[in-house]
Amino acid sequence: MGTVVFMELLLLVILVALLAGAFVWWRREAAVREGRAIADARADAQRWYERLGGQVMNLHGDDPAVRQSLVDAGERYNAAGGQLEQAHTVQQYRLARETALEGLAYARAARVALGLDPGPDLPPLAAAAGAGQLTRERQVEVQGQTFKAGPQPGRDTPYYYPGGRYQGRPVPAGWYSTPWWKTALGAGAGVLGGMLIADALFSPAFADPGYGYDAGYQEGFSDGADYGDGQGGDVGGGDAGGGDYGGDFAGGDFGGGDFGGGDFGGGDF
């Protein structure tokens, strides 16, 4: 009887030891995997950050659209640098990467305004998913002020926006007469004023003078696609589809720095 009890205790000890060993091995492997993931995320963020730095240092121009785009790119460069210094987790490095990519989108806009080749595509910006891009010029009057927007930089549209959301409302990538998504509150327009601007710019009923509501809606709807098809969506008469970015950067002829351009594909506004 004593021998049986002894064997049972021995088997129990062996089982506990095996379980403890397996747990230690699992923890060690998990730590290794986490370390590799962090290292990969850090290298990826650092890569885009350095390429943004090359663009910020080597692009110059006096045109208002160029200057403003480079100012925005420089702000993202500084912000991404600060994020990289403080990052310790995969998510934190991903945030730094996103900031650097946003800066590169502004640098690409500066290249477009300079008449240069924008370069290869950028990876997609998470903030711009579903926002689409402007494909035609628009001009509206809101609260006594004129607001313009279009797919190309111009004297009246020097502010580039890579796409995103304002108070939950999709704002497509394009060029604008004023950065109303940033200045609405500061200018006293408030959230309501900003939403009125967004609705006016991106709704055919308001943004296409000479068309009635029904005609404008039908025109916008015919240009758009179903919101759930993964290509784009009709938001206020305009297709607010998500953009497809891809590719990597190519070095060489970009003023000393590598740079990629972005395809903010998506819908018609």
N, C-alpha and C positions, 0 to 999 in steps of 0.2 A: 504493500500500500504506500509506504514511504517512497519507494522508488518511482511509482506512478506519479505521485505528487511532485516529486523532484523533476521528472521529465516534463510535466506540464508547465511547471514554473520556468524551466529552461527554454522550452518552446516559446513561452510568452515573452521572456527576455529577448530571445532572438528576433521575434516578430517586432517588438518595440524598437529594437536596435535597427532592424531593416527599415521600418517606417521612418525613424529619425534620420537615418542615412538618406533615404529617398527625399525627405523634406529638405534636408540641407542641400542636396544636389539640385533639387528644383529651385530653391531660392538662389543658389549660385548661378544657374542657367538663366533665371529670370533677370538677375542683376546684369549678367553679360549682355543679354538681349536688350535690356533697357539702355545700357551704356552705349551699345552700338547704334541704337535708334537715336539717342541724343547726339552722338558724334555725327551721324549722317545728317540729322536736321541742322546741326550747327554748320557743317560744311556747305550744305545747300543754301542756307541763309547767307552765309559769308560770301558765297560765290555771286549771288545776285547783288549783294551790297557793294562788293568791289566793282562790279560792272556799272552799277549806278554811279559810283564815285568817278569812274572814268568819263562818263557822260557829263556829269556836273562840271568837271574840271575842264573839259575840252570843247564844250558847246558854248557859243557866244553869239549874240545878235542884238540889234537895237530895236527891232520891230516889237511893238507892245505884246503881241501874242507869243513871241519867242521869249521875251523877258519874263512874262508872267508864268509861262510853263516852266522855265528854268528855276524861278523862285519856288514854285510848288515842288519841283524835283529836289531842290536843295533842302527844303524843309523835311521831305521824306527821308533824304539821306541822313540828315542829323538825327531824326527820330529813330531810324533803323539802327544807327550806330549806338544810340543809348539803349535800345532794346537788346541788342546783342551783348552789350557789356553786362547787363543785369540778368540775362537769360540763363536758366539752369535746367529747364525741362523741354521736352519735345514741343509742347504747345507754345511755350514762350519763343522758341526759335522759329516756329511756324508764323507767329505773329510778326517777328522781325522780317521774315521772308516776304510776307504779304506787304509790309510797309515798303520794302525795297522794290518789289514789283510795281507797286503803285507809283513810286518815284520814277521807275523806268517808263511807265506809261506816260507820265508827264514829259520825260525826256524825249520819248518818241514823238509826242505832240510838238515839241520844240523843233525836232528834225523836220517834221512835216511843214511847219511854218517857215522853216529856212529853205524849203524846197529840196531837201536831201532825201535820199533813200531811207525810209524808216527802219529797214532791216527785217530780220526774221521775226516770227511771231513770238509773243510772250505766253507763258502759262496763264491760265485764267485767274482773274481776281475774284476771290470769294465774295467781296462786297458788291461786285458788279453783276453777279449771277442773276439772270432774269431781267436786267435793265435794258438790254438792247442798245441801239445806237440811232442817232438822228440820220435821216437820209434826205431831208429837204429842209430848206430855210423856212423859218417861222418868225412872225412878228405879231405881238399882242399888246394891248393896253390893259394894264391892271392898276387900279387905284391911282389913275392919273399918270402912271409911268409907262414908258415903252420898254418892252423886253424882246430881245431877238435871240435866235438860236439857229444853228445850222451844222452841216456835216464838215465844213471846212473853215479854217481860220480866216478872219477878215478884219477890216478896220473897226467894224462895229461889234465883232464877236471875238475878243482877244482872250477869253477865259475858257480853258479846256477843262473838261470833267470826264474822267474815265468810266463813268457809270456807277450807280449806287442807288441809295434810297434816302428820301427825305420824309421823315415822319411816316415811314412805311410805304411811301409812294415811290414807284420806280422812276428814277431820273436817268435817261439814256446818255450814253457817251456822246460827246459832241462839243461844239464851241458855243459859248454864251456871251451875251453882252455884259453881264454882271454875274458874279458868283452868288446869286440870290440864295442858294442852299446854305451858304455860310453867313450871309449878311442880313437875312430876313429879320432875325431877332434884333441884331445890332442897329438896323435901320428903323426899327419901330414897327415893322410890318407884322411881326409876330408869326406864330405858327399858321394862323389863318391866312395871312398874306402870302406866306410861302406856298401853302396849298393852292391858293387861287392862281398863283403864277404857274405852278406845275400843271394844274387842270387846264389853264388857258393855253399853255404852250403845247401840250400833248393831246388835247382833245380836238378833233377836226371841227366840232361844232363851234369852237371859239377861235381856233388857230388859223382857219382858212376863211378869211373875209370873203363875202359874196356867196357863201354856201349856207343854206338853212341847216337846222339841226339834223333833220332826217337825211338830207343829201350828204352832209359831212360825215355823219355816222356811217352811212352805207359805204362811202368812199374809203373811210379808214378801215372798216370791217373787211372790205374786199381785198385790201392790201395786207391784212394781217393773217395770222394763222391761229389755229386753235391753241389756247394757252397750255394745254396739257400734252401737246405732241412732242415736246422736247425741243422744238425748233424756235418757237416764239410764242407770244401771246398778245391778244388784243386788250390793251388797257386804255380806256378812254379813246378808242378808235385807232390806237396805234399798236403795233406789234411790239410787245415788250419781252421778246424772247431772250434767253440766255445766250451769252457769247461763247464762242469756241476758240480758245487759245491753244497754241501748241508750239512745239519746236523748241529749239535752243538758240543760243546766240552764236553769231559768227564773229571772229575777230577780224582785224585788218584795217579797213578803210573808214573807221568811224572816229576820226579825230584822235586816235591814240587809245580809245577805250572801246571795249566790246559793248555791243548793244543790240537789243532785240526790239522789234516792233510788235504791237499787239493787234490781233484781230478781234475787235469788239463786236463780233457778229451778233446778230440778233434781229430785232424787228424794225419795221418801218415806222418812223414817227414824222 
